Amino acid sequence: MNSQNTPVHIRLWHRDFWLMAIANLLLTVAVYMLVPTMPGWLVESQGLSSLETGIAMGAFGVGLFVLGPFVSFLVQHYRRNVVCMWAVLAIAALIGLLYYVDAQRCSFVEFWMVVLLRLGLGATFGLAQMVLTSTLIIDTCESYQRTEANHSSAWFSRFALSLGPLAGLLLLRLKGFDSVVLVAGIVAVITVVLIRLVNFPFRAPEDDVQVVSLDRFFLLHGFPLFLNLQLIMLAVGLLFSLPLSERFYALMMVGFLFALLAQRFAFRNAEVKSEVVSGLILIVAALMMMLLRPQQDIVWYASPVFIGFSLGVIGSRFMLFFIKLSRHCQRGTSQSTFLLGWESGIAWGLGVGLAVQATQFVLMVALVLVVAALLLYHFTHNWFVRNKNR
C-alpha cells in the first residue's frame, strides 16, 4: 500500500505548488539551522548554564502552542497568505535580533530575554507553518490532490531536519555564529518572497468566527496519536541535543531518500502497521549501537541512516493517520495537530538533553521512550482503525 494511499498526479507539481513546497523547506531550514549552533553560543558567548540553555531551547516548543488558538480567526479576517508572510517576517526579525546581539558582541544577555526570544520564534514558526501547511499548500491544488499535496510537501519540511543543522554546522565551522544567523534570516526572507509570488484568490470571511477556537489548531479526538508521536519525537529531540557532526546530518538525508524508495516499493503492499513498527525498531537499533559501540566508525555511518529512514516512514504514516482521523472540514486541524506533536516533541527533547548534558543518560532515556512508543503503538493503531473517518 502506498504511504499516502493516493495515486501520484503529475499535475500536482505545477509552479505554485513547487513554490509553496520550497517555501516550506526554507522556512524549516531557517529555524533548524539554530538547533545545533545556538546552544553552544548561549553557553560560550552569553554565559548561560546548561540548565538555562535547555530551558531556553525548550521554550520554542511552548511557543508553538501560543498563537494556534487564533489561527482560524486570523485566516478568516485577513488574507491567509498575508498572515503567513507577516509570521515569517517576524521570524526573520527575531533571528536578526540574534545577529545584532552577536555582531555587537553583547555579553551576558539576560536569560529571560533569550527565553522570550525562543518563545517568540516558536509562536511565529507555529503560526506560519499552520497557515502554510493547513491552508496555503492545499489552496494551490485540486480537492482530489490534497492528501498527496500534504504528503509531498511534508517531505520538504522533513528534509530540513537534515539540511538545516547541516548548513548551520558548516557555516559555524567556516564563518562563525554570526554567519549562521545572517544566512538563516536571509533564508526566512526568501521564504516570504516565494509566498508572495503565488496568487491566492480572496475569500470572503465566514460569519461568527470565534477569536479563540480549536479549528485549524488541535484535533482533540486525535490525542492518542498525538501522544504516541510525542514519545517518538521526544527521543529524537534528545538525540539532537548531542554534539552530532555534519556527517551525521548528511547521512540522515541518505536515510530519508531510502525511506522514499521503501514507501514506493518495499511498503507498497505491506501491512499498514509495518511502517511505524519497522521505523521504531530501526531507531532502537541506532540508539543501541550508539550506546554500546560508540567507538566504532560503522556506528556513526549506519545510525544516522537508520534515524533518517525511520523519521521518513513514521512521519508519513502518522500524518496520514491524522488526516484519516479528521472529520469533514478538519483537514487543516489534523495537519496542525501533527505539526505540534512533531515539532514540540523535538523542542522539548532538545531542551531536556541540553539541560542534562550526559550522553549515556540521554541515549538511555531516548531508548526507553522509543520502546514505550513501540509498545503504545500496538494499542494506538487498533484505536485508530476503530475511529478513523476516511
N, C-alpha and C positions, 0 to 999 in steps of 0.2 A: 504494500500500500504506500503510495507516495505520501511524503510527510505532510504536505498541505492538502491532500485529498482533492485536488482540483487539477484539471489539465493545464498545461503550460500554454499561455496565449502570447504569441509573439507580439500582438498588437498592444499588449500592456506596456512594452518597452519603447514608448514614444518619448519625445523631447521633454515634456513636462514631468513625466514620471522619473526619468533619469535625473533631472534637476532636483526633484524632491528627495530621491534616494541618496544622491551625493550630498545634499544639504544635511540629511540625517547622519551620514557618515562623518562629515566635517564637524558638525555640532558636537557629536560624541567624542571625536578625536580631541577637540579643543579642551574638553573637560578632563579626559583621561590622560592627557599629557602631564597633568599636575599630580596624578596618583603616585608615581614612583619618585617624583622630583621634589614636590613641595614639603614632604615630611623632613627630609634632610636639611632643607633651607630653614625650616622653622626651628630645628634643634641647633644647627650650627651658626646661623646668622641672627636669629631672633631670640635665642636663649631659652626656648621653651623646653620643658621637661618631656620625657616620653609620655607620661600620662596626659599632659596638656596637649601634646601633638595628637595623640589618639583621640581625645575629645574633640579637638578642632576638626580633624579629618572626618570623624564620625558624624559631626553636626550636619554635614552635607545630606546624610540620609534622613535626618529630621526635616530639613528644609524642603525635601521633595514633596512632603505632605501639606505644606503650609498654604499654597495657592490652589491646590487641587479642588477644594470645595467651591471655588469661584470660577472654574473653567467654563462651565455651561453658561453662566451669566455673561462672561466676557465675550465668548464667541457668538452669543446671540445679540448682544448690544453693540458690538464693534466688529469690524471686518476681521475675520479669523486670521487671515494672513498678516494683518497689521499687528494683531495681538502677539502672534508668534515672532514677528520681526522685532518688536519692542522688547520682548523677553530675551531674545538673542543679543540685542544691543546692550541690555543690562548685564548679560554675562560678559560681553566684551569689556564693558566699563569696569566691572569688578576685577577682571583679570588685569585690566590696565592699571587699577589701583595697586595690585601686587607689583607690577612693573615699576611704578613710581616709587614704591617703598624700597624695592631692591636697587633701583638705579640711584636713588638718593642716599643709599647706604644707611637707611634708618635702622638704628639698633634698638632692640628690645621693644617692639611694638606690643601694646597691651594684649594680653591673652584674650580678653573678651572681644576685642576688635577682630582678632583672627576668627574667633567662633562666629561672630556676626557675619563676617565676610563669607565663610563657608556655608552658613545658613542661607545667605542671600544667593550664593551660587546654586545650592540645591533647589531653592524655591524657584528661581528663574529657569533653571535647566528643566525642572519638573514641568513647569508651565509650558515652556517651549516644546518639549517632547510630547506632552499630552495633546497639544493642539496639532502638532506636526503629524504624529502617528495616528491619532484618532479621527482627524478631520481633513487636513490638507492633502495627505497622501492619497486617501481614498477618493477625494474630490477630483483627482486627476484621471480616474479610471471609470470604466463602466461598472454597473452594480454587480454583474456576474463575475467580475475580476477582483472583487475586493479582498477575498480571502488570499488569493495569490499575491495581491499587492501588499497586504500586511506581511505575509510570509517572506516575500522577496526583500522588501525594504528593511525588515528586521535584521536580515543578514548583514546589511551595510553597517548598522549600529553595532552588531556583534563583532564585525571585523575591527571596529575601533578599540575593542578590549586588547587587541594585539598591536594595532598600528599606533594608537595614541601613546601608550607607555614606551613603545619602541622609539618613536620620534622624540619624545621627551628626554629619554635617557641619552640618545645620541647627541641632541643639542646640549644637554647638560655637560656631557663629557667634552664636547668640542668648543662650546662658547660660553657656558655658564647658565645659571638660572634665569638671568635677565633675558637671555635669548629664548628660553623656553616660554616664558610668559608673553614675550613680544610676539612670537610666532603663534601661540595659542590665541591671542587676541586678534591677530590678523585672520586666522582661520575662522573665528567666530564672525568677523565682519564679512568674509567671503560667503559664509552661510546666508547672511541677510541678503546679499546681492543675488544669490541663486533663488531664494524665495521670491524676491522682487521681480525676477524675470518671468515668473509664471503668472498668468492672468486668471484670477479666481472671480467668477461672477458674483455679483451682490445677491445676498439672500435676505429677504425681509425677516426680522426677528419674530420669534413666536411670542404670543401674548402670555402674560402672567408667569414669566420665568423667574424662579426664586433666585435671590442673590447667592444663597448658600444651598448647595444640594450635592447629592452623590452622583448625579448624572455626569457622565464623562470623567468621573473621578474614581469611584471604588465600587466594585461588584460584591455586595455583601454576601450573596449566596455562593460566591466563589472562594470564600475564606479558606476551606480545606486545601484547595490548590495553592492559594497564596502562602499558607503556612509551609507546605511542602517545598515550594520554590524558595522560600526564605531560608530554610535549613541548608539547602544546596548552595545558595549564593553567599550565605554567611561563611561557609567553608572556603569558597573562592576568594572572598574578601580577606580572610585570614591568610590565605596563600599569597595574595598580592601585597600583604604587609611585610613580607620577607624581602631581603635585598636581592632581587632577581636580576639577571643580566639581560642585555639586549638580545642575546641569542635565545633566551628562554621565550621572550615575547615574539620573536621572529618565528620560532618553531611552533608556537601556538597557532600562528597563521597557517602553517602547513596542516595542523590538525583540523582547522576549520575547512580547508579545501578537501581533506579526506572525508569530513562529515558530509559535505555537499555531494560527493560521489557516492557515499554509502546510502544516503537518502534516495538517490536516484536508482541505485542498483541493489545493494545488499538488503535494504529495508523495504523495498518496493512492495513485496507480497508477504512481508513478515507480520507477525502478531503486533498489534499497536503498542502493547506494553513493552515490547522488546527494546525500543529506542531508549527510553528512560532507564530501564534496568541495565542495559549494556553501557550507557554513559556513566551511570553511578558506579558500576563495577570497575570501569577504567579509571575513574577518579580515585577510588580506593587503591587500585594498583599503583597509580602515580604517587599517592601520598605514602604508601608503604615503602616504595623504592626510595623516596626522599628521606624517610625516617631511618631505614635500615642500611642503605648503601649509598650515603651521600658522597662518599669519596670516589665512587666510580663514575667515570665520564659518561657512560652509556645512560645513566640515570637522568642526566641533565639534557640528553637528547630525546629520550623516549617520553619522560614525564610531561614536558610541555605539549608534545604532540597529542598525548592521551587527554590532557586537560582541554586543549582546543577542540579535539574531536567530540569530547563529552559535552562541552558547552554548546557546540553546534547542534547536536541531535536533541539534547534536553531542552534547549531554548526553543527550537522549532516545535517540538511536541507540546510543551506546556503552553506556548502561545496559541496553538490550535485548540487545545483544551479550553482555554478561556473563551475563545470565540464560540466554540460549540456549546459552552455552558450558558452563554448570554441569551437573553430573550430578545424579542423584537425591539429594534432601535437601541440596543445596548452594546453594539459592536465597539463603539468608541470607549465605553466604560470598561469593557473587557480588556482592551488594549492598554488603557491607563493602569488598570489593576496589575496586569503583567509587568508593565514598566516599573511600578512601585515595588513589587516583590523582587524584581531583578536588581534594580539599582540600589535600593535601600539595604538589601542584604549585603551587597558588595561594600557599601559605605560603612555599615556597622561592623562587619567583619574586619575591614581595614582598620577602623578605629581601635577595636579591641586588640588586634595583633600589634599595632604600633605602641599601644599603652603597655602591653606585657613585655615586649622585646625579649622573647625567649623562643628560639627557633623550634626546638624539640617540643616544647609545650604547645606552641601554636599548631604544629603539624598534628600532634596528638588530638587536640580539640577539633581540628578540621576533620580528621579521620572519624572521630566519634559522631560528628554532625552528619557526615555523608552516610555512615552506616545507619544512623537514625532515620535519615531521609529515605534510604532504601527500604527499611522496614515499614515506614509510614506509607510509602508509595503503594504497597500492596492494598492497603485499605483505601487510599485516596483514589486509585484507579477504579476500583469497584464502585466507590461512591460516585465518581464521575459518570461511569456507564449508566448508573441508575438515574442520574439527574440531568444529563445533557439534554439540550433543546433542539439541536440541529443534527 
